[in-house]
Amino acid sequence: MHVHLIAPSNEDSTYIKPLWVGSLAAHTPDDVELTFRDDGISPIDLDKESDAPDLVGISVSSKTAARAYAIADAYRKRGSRVILGGIHVTALPEEGLAHADAVLSGEAEWLWEKVLEDAKAGKLGRSTSLLSRGIYKHKEWPSLEGLPRPRRHLTTSKMYVPFDVVQTTRGCPFPCEFCSVSTYNGTTFRFRPVREVIAELETVGPRVLFGDDNVMIHTKYSRELFEAMVPLNKHWVAQASLAALHRVENVEVMARAGCKALFIGFESVDVETVRASGKKQNKPSKYREIVRTLADHGIAVWGSFVFGLDEDTGAAFDRTVEFCIDAKITMALFALLTPYPGTRLYKRLKEEGRLTRDAWWLSQDHDTGAPFYQPKQLTRDELRSGWVRAWRNMYSYPSIMKRYDFALDHSWVQNVAYWPLNLLMHQLAERKIAKGDRSFRKHRAIELPFGL
C-alpha cells in the first residue's frame, strides 16, 4: 500500500520541518510505502498531477483549510482514499468529512496504525471501533511515555530551516480566549519522560527547535530536562510563556542548556487588554525587565503581539512598536486577532453578531482579507491600517538599527542572524502588506458593512 502525506501551503508557511510527518512515519509498518510532499516547498499543480496513491493523509490548519480541501478533492477524484487530520478538522470534523473518507481528530499516535489497518482492509472510516462514523479519535488524551522516536528521513529538504524539531510536553492550562491549543492537546499537562527526550536529542543535530507551545510550562519538569541537556551542547530555540521567565534561575538553566532565542507571546503592552483576553500571566510592567534578563543571558527575543482585542484603541499600534524598540526586541510578529473555530473567541463573536465572514477559512485568499470581525473600539479600516503601520515602523531601517543590542555579544542569533532576518522581514512585510491591502479593499465592499 502506498501512503502519501501532504502538508498544504499558505502564505505564512514557515519552512520548519513538520514533526507530524516523522511521528506518523514512526507508527507506519515497514510494508507500507510512505512518501511526503510539502506543498510550500514543492507546489502541487492540481490540474497536472496524475498520481493516485492508495491513501493520502493531509494535515489541516485553519490557515490551510481551503488549500487542503482542494487537494483532498483532487486526489479523491483520481480514486485515492483521503484522511484529514490536524487542529482544524479536530475542531470541525464534520466539515472535514465533506472532503475525505475519514478524519483523524486530535493526536495521531497509536491511532495511525488503526487507520492503516482499516485502509488495507478497504474499510477506512467504517470501523466499528470508532467513536463516531468516519472519525478516528482517542477516548482520552494518550500518554506521551514510550512514544517511538520520529523518523525524520522524509523531511530532509535543504529548504527547511536547519533545526530538528523535538517535542517534550503537550496541553496548556491557560484560558486564553483566542487560543486553539487546548482544542487539540487538552488543558492538562502531559510530559514525555526526560530520559526519552534526552535519548532523542542525542540522535539529532546541534540545532534544535522545541515544538512545545510553552517550553517552560512546568518549571520542575523543565528544569530537570534542561539540566540534563547541559552536557549535550545543543543550541536551541523555543516558545515560552512569560509566566516563568520572571525568575532568574529559570532563565539561567535555559541558558546553560543552550537556549539562544525564545518566541514569546506578549500579546499586548496594555494591562487591561491582556487581562481581558484571559492571559493573566502576562504583566506588561515586567516586560522590559524580562527581555533584559534574557538578553543578559544570551537569549534573543522574538515577540508576538495581537491587535484587535476588545480593549485595543488607536494608540495600541504605536505604543507596541515603541516598546519593541525601547526594549531592543530582536524581532516581532504582529497578528490581527483571528477567530479560530473551536475557541471561546469565535463562539463569543458569533453570538454577538460581530463576524463579517463566518467560515473565513474557506476562502482561498483569507490570509489577506482579515480582519473577519468588527472590532469593539476601532473600525475594520482603522485596525487594518494600524496593523500595517506597526509592521512598517517595526521593520523600517531606523528601527532595525535602534533595536540591535551591541551588548548581547554572546548570542549568535543576535550577532549573526539579526541583520539578515530583520532585512528579510522588511521585504516580506512590504510584500504581505501590499498583497493584503489589495485583497482587503476588494472584499470589504461585499462583506457586512457594520456601519463602515
C-alpha positions in Angstrom: 0.0 0.0 0.0 1.3 3.5 -0.9 0.5 6.2 1.6 1.3 9.8 0.6 1.4 12.5 3.3 0.9 16.2 2.3 1.5 19.5 4.1 -0.7 22.1 2.4 0.8 25.6 1.9 -0.4 29.1 2.7 1.4 32.4 2.5 2.6 32.1 6.2 4.4 28.8 5.5 7.4 28.8 7.8 9.7 26.1 6.3 10.0 24.4 9.6 10.4 20.6 9.4 6.9 19.2 10.1 7.2 17.0 13.2 3.9 15.2 12.5 5.4 13.6 9.4 8.2 12.0 11.4 5.7 10.9 14.1 3.4 9.2 11.6 6.4 7.6 9.9 7.4 6.1 13.3 3.9 4.5 13.5 3.9 3.2 10.0 4.8 -0.5 9.3 7.7 -1.3 7.1 5.5 -3.0 4.5 3.8 0.4 3.7 5.4 2.7 1.1 5.4 6.1 2.7 6.1 9.3 0.8 5.7 13.0 1.7 5.3 16.3 -0.1 5.4 19.8 1.3 3.2 22.0 -0.9 5.0 25.1 0.3 8.4 23.8 -1.0 7.2 21.8 -4.0 3.8 23.3 -5.0 1.2 20.8 -6.2 -0.4 21.6 -9.6 -3.8 20.0 -9.2 -4.5 20.2 -12.9 -1.3 18.4 -13.9 -0.8 15.8 -11.1 -1.9 12.3 -12.1 -0.7 10.0 -9.4 -3.2 8.2 -7.2 -1.7 6.8 -4.0 -3.8 4.2 -2.1 -4.2 6.6 0.8 -3.5 10.3 1.1 -3.1 11.9 4.6 -3.3 15.7 4.8 -2.7 17.8 7.9 -5.1 20.8 8.1 -4.8 24.0 10.0 -7.4 26.8 9.6 -5.0 28.8 7.5 -4.5 25.9 5.1 -8.1 24.5 5.1 -9.2 25.8 1.7 -6.0 24.5 0.1 -6.2 21.2 2.0 -9.7 20.6 0.9 -8.9 21.4 -2.8 -6.0 18.9 -2.7 -8.2 16.3 -1.0 -11.0 16.7 -3.5 -8.5 16.4 -6.4 -7.0 13.1 -5.1 -10.4 11.6 -4.4 -11.4 12.3 -8.0 -8.4 10.2 -9.1 -9.5 7.3 -6.9 -7.4 7.8 -3.8 -8.8 7.5 -0.3 -8.2 10.5 1.8 -7.9 11.0 5.6 -7.6 14.5 7.1 -6.0 15.3 10.4 -4.8 18.4 12.3 -6.1 21.1 14.5 -8.7 22.5 12.1 -10.6 19.2 11.4 -10.3 18.4 15.1 -12.4 21.5 15.8 -14.7 20.9 12.7 -14.7 17.1 11.9 -18.0 17.2 10.0 -16.7 19.9 7.7 -13.6 17.8 7.0 -15.6 14.7 6.2 -17.2 16.5 3.3 -13.8 16.3 1.6 -12.4 13.0 2.9 -13.2 9.4 3.6 -12.2 9.8 7.2 -11.0 12.3 9.8 -8.4 11.8 12.5 -9.4 14.0 15.3 -6.8 15.0 17.9 -3.4 13.4 18.3 -2.5 10.6 15.9 -0.1 8.5 17.9 -1.4 4.9 18.4 -4.4 5.7 16.1 -2.4 5.9 12.9 -1.8 2.1 13.0 -5.6 1.6 13.1 -6.1 3.9 10.2 -3.6 1.9 8.1 -5.2 -1.4 9.1 -8.6 -0.2 8.1 -7.3 1.3 4.8 -5.7 -2.0 3.9 -8.9 -3.9 4.6 -10.9 -1.4 2.5 -13.0 -0.1 5.4 -11.4 3.3 6.1 -13.7 5.3 8.3 -16.1 2.4 8.7 -14.5 0.5 11.6 -17.0 -0.5 14.3 -14.5 0.6 17.0 -14.8 4.3 16.1 -16.4 6.7 18.5 -18.3 8.2 15.6 -18.6 7.1 12.0 -15.8 8.4 9.9 -13.9 10.0 12.8 -10.9 8.3 14.5 -10.4 9.7 18.0 -8.8 8.7 21.3 -11.3 8.2 24.1 -8.9 10.1 26.4 -5.6 12.0 26.0 -2.9 9.4 25.3 0.2 9.2 27.5 3.4 10.6 26.0 5.5 7.8 27.6 7.1 5.3 25.3 6.4 7.2 22.0 8.5 5.8 19.1 11.2 8.1 18.0 10.2 10.2 15.0 11.6 9.0 11.7 13.0 12.2 10.0 14.0 10.8 6.6 11.1 12.4 4.8 11.9 15.9 5.9 15.5 16.4 4.8 15.0 19.2 2.2 17.6 21.9 2.4 14.7 24.4 2.0 13.8 23.8 5.7 15.5 25.9 8.4 18.4 23.8 9.8 16.8 22.9 13.1 15.5 19.5 14.2 12.1 19.7 15.8 11.6 17.9 19.2 8.6 18.0 21.4 8.6 17.4 25.2 5.1 18.4 26.5 1.5 18.8 25.5 -1.5 20.6 26.9 -2.0 24.1 28.2 -4.0 25.2 31.3 -4.0 28.9 30.5 -7.5 30.1 29.5 -6.5 32.5 26.6 -9.8 33.2 24.8 -8.3 33.4 21.3 -6.0 30.3 21.5 -6.9 26.9 20.0 -4.1 24.8 21.6 -6.4 23.3 24.2 -8.8 22.2 21.5 -6.1 19.9 20.1 -3.9 19.0 23.0 -6.2 19.5 26.1 -6.0 21.6 29.2 -3.9 19.4 31.4 -0.1 18.9 31.3 1.4 15.8 29.8 5.1 15.1 29.7 7.5 12.9 27.9 9.9 11.2 30.3 13.1 13.2 30.5 15.3 10.2 29.7 13.3 9.6 26.5 13.7 13.2 25.4 17.5 13.2 26.1 17.8 9.9 24.1 16.1 11.6 21.1 18.2 14.7 21.4 21.4 12.6 21.3 20.4 11.4 17.8 19.6 14.8 16.2 21.8 17.7 15.0 23.3 20.5 17.0 20.4 22.9 16.4 17.0 22.1 17.9 13.6 23.8 17.8 11.3 22.6 20.6 7.8 22.2 19.2 6.1 22.7 22.6 3.6 25.5 22.9 5.4 26.5 26.1 8.8 25.0 26.8 8.8 26.3 30.4 5.1 25.5 31.3 6.0 23.3 34.3 9.2 24.6 35.9 10.0 21.4 37.8 9.9 19.2 34.7 11.6 21.9 32.5 14.5 22.4 35.0 15.1 18.7 35.2 15.1 18.5 31.4 17.4 21.5 30.9 19.9 20.4 33.5 20.1 17.0 31.7 20.7 18.8 28.4 23.7 20.8 29.5 26.3 18.1 28.5 24.7 17.7 25.1 26.0 21.2 23.9 22.9 21.9 21.8 21.8 25.3 20.6 18.0 25.6 20.7 15.1 27.9 20.3 11.5 27.5 21.6 8.2 29.2 22.5 7.8 30.2 26.1 5.2 31.9 28.3 6.1 34.9 30.4 4.7 33.0 33.5 8.1 31.5 34.4 10.5 34.0 32.9 10.4 36.5 35.7 12.5 34.1 37.8 16.2 34.5 37.0 17.0 30.9 38.0 14.7 29.6 35.2 16.4 31.8 32.6 19.9 30.7 33.9 19.1 27.0 33.4 17.8 27.6 29.9 20.9 29.5 29.0 23.2 26.8 30.4 21.2 24.2 28.4 21.9 26.1 25.2 18.8 28.3 24.7 19.6 31.1 22.1 16.2 32.5 21.3 12.6 32.5 22.6 9.3 33.2 20.8 7.2 34.9 23.5 3.5 35.8 23.3 3.4 39.3 24.9 0.1 39.9 23.0 -0.3 43.4 24.3 1.5 46.1 26.2 -1.7 47.2 27.9 -2.6 45.7 31.3 -6.4 45.7 30.8 -6.1 44.2 27.3 -4.1 41.2 28.4 -6.2 40.7 31.5 -9.5 40.7 29.5 -8.1 38.2 26.9 -7.5 35.7 29.7 -3.7 35.9 29.7 -3.4 36.9 33.3 0.2 35.5 33.5 1.4 38.5 31.3 2.4 41.5 33.4 3.3 44.4 31.0 5.1 46.2 33.8 7.6 43.3 33.9 8.2 43.1 30.1 11.3 45.2 29.8 12.9 43.5 32.9 12.3 40.1 31.4 13.7 41.0 28.0 16.8 42.5 29.6 17.3 39.4 31.8 17.1 37.2 28.7 19.5 39.4 26.8 22.0 39.3 29.7 21.9 35.5 29.4 22.4 35.5 25.6 18.8 34.7 24.7 17.3 36.8 21.9 13.6 37.5 21.9 11.0 37.2 19.1 7.9 38.9 20.5 4.4 38.1 19.4 1.6 40.7 19.6 -2.1 40.7 18.7 -4.0 43.7 17.5 -7.8 43.9 17.6 -8.6 42.7 21.1 -11.7 44.4 22.6 -9.7 46.8 24.7 -7.4 48.0 21.9 -7.7 51.6 20.8 -5.9 53.5 18.1 -2.9 54.1 20.5 -2.1 50.3 20.6 -0.1 50.2 17.4 2.5 52.9 18.1 2.8 52.0 21.8 3.6 48.4 20.9 6.3 49.4 18.3 7.8 51.9 20.8 8.1 49.1 23.4 9.8 46.8 20.9 12.4 49.5 20.0 13.0 50.6 23.6 13.3 47.0 24.8 15.5 46.1 21.8 13.3 43.1 20.8 15.2 41.1 18.2 12.2 40.6 16.1 8.4 40.8 16.5 5.3 39.3 14.9 2.2 41.4 14.7 -1.1 39.4 14.2 -4.6 40.6 13.5 -6.9 38.9 16.0 -8.3 35.9 14.3 -11.4 34.0 15.5 -10.3 30.4 15.1 -13.0 27.7 15.2 -13.3 25.9 18.5 -12.1 28.9 20.5 -14.1 30.8 23.0 -13.4 33.9 21.0 -15.0 32.5 17.9 -18.1 31.5 19.8 -18.4 34.8 21.5 -18.0 36.9 18.4 -20.6 34.8 16.6 -23.1 35.1 19.4 -22.5 38.9 19.4 -23.1 39.1 15.6 -19.6 40.6 15.0 -18.3 38.1 12.5 -18.1 39.6 9.0 -17.4 36.2 7.4 -18.4 33.0 9.3 -16.3 30.3 7.7 -13.5 32.7 6.7 -11.0 29.8 6.3 -12.8 28.5 3.2 -11.7 31.5 1.2 -8.6 31.0 -0.9 -7.4 34.5 0.0 -8.4 34.6 3.6 -4.8 35.4 4.7 -5.0 38.8 3.1 -8.7 39.6 3.8 -8.6 39.9 7.5 -9.9 41.1 9.9 -13.1 38.9 9.7 -15.0 40.6 12.6 -16.0 44.0 13.7 -13.6 45.3 16.4 -15.1 46.9 19.5 -13.3 50.3 19.6 -12.0 50.6 16.1 -13.3 50.3 12.6 -12.0 47.4 10.5 -10.2 50.0 8.3 -8.5 51.5 11.4 -7.5 48.1 12.7 -6.1 47.2 9.3 -4.2 50.5 8.7 -2.8 50.4 12.3 -1.5 46.9 11.8 0.1 47.9 8.5 1.8 50.9 10.2 3.1 48.7 13.0 4.8 46.3 10.6 6.3 49.1 8.6 7.6 51.0 11.6 9.0 47.9 13.3 11.0 46.9 10.2 12.0 50.3 9.0 15.7 50.7 8.7 15.9 53.2 11.6 14.1 50.7 13.8 16.3 47.8 12.8 19.4 49.9 13.7 17.9 51.1 17.1 16.9 47.5 18.1 20.3 46.0 17.6 21.8 45.2 21.0 25.5 45.6 20.9 25.8 44.3 24.4 24.4 40.9 23.5 27.7 39.7 22.3 27.4 36.1 23.3 24.3 35.2 21.2 24.9 34.1 17.6 21.2 34.7 16.9 21.7 38.3 17.7 25.0 38.8 16.1 24.9 36.5 13.0 21.2 36.2 12.3 19.9 39.6 13.4 20.7 41.6 10.3 19.7 39.1 7.6 16.5 38.1 9.5 15.4 41.7 10.0 16.2 42.8 6.5 14.3 39.7 5.2 11.3 40.7 7.4 11.4 44.2 6.0 11.0 42.8 2.5 8.4 40.2 3.5 6.3 42.7 5.4 6.1 45.1 2.4 5.0 42.2 0.1 2.5 40.9 2.5 1.0 44.3 3.2 0.8 45.2 -0.5 -1.0 42.0 -1.3 -3.2 42.2 1.7 -4.3 45.8 1.0 -5.5 44.9 -2.5 -7.5 41.9 -1.2 -8.9 43.7 1.8 -10.2 46.6 -0.4 -11.8 44.1 -2.8 -13.6 42.1 -0.2 -14.6 45.0 2.1 -17.3 46.0 -0.4 -19.1 42.7 -0.3 -19.0 41.9 3.4 -21.4 43.0 6.1 -20.9 46.8 6.5 -21.4 47.2 10.2 -21.8 50.9 9.6 -18.5 51.4 8.0 
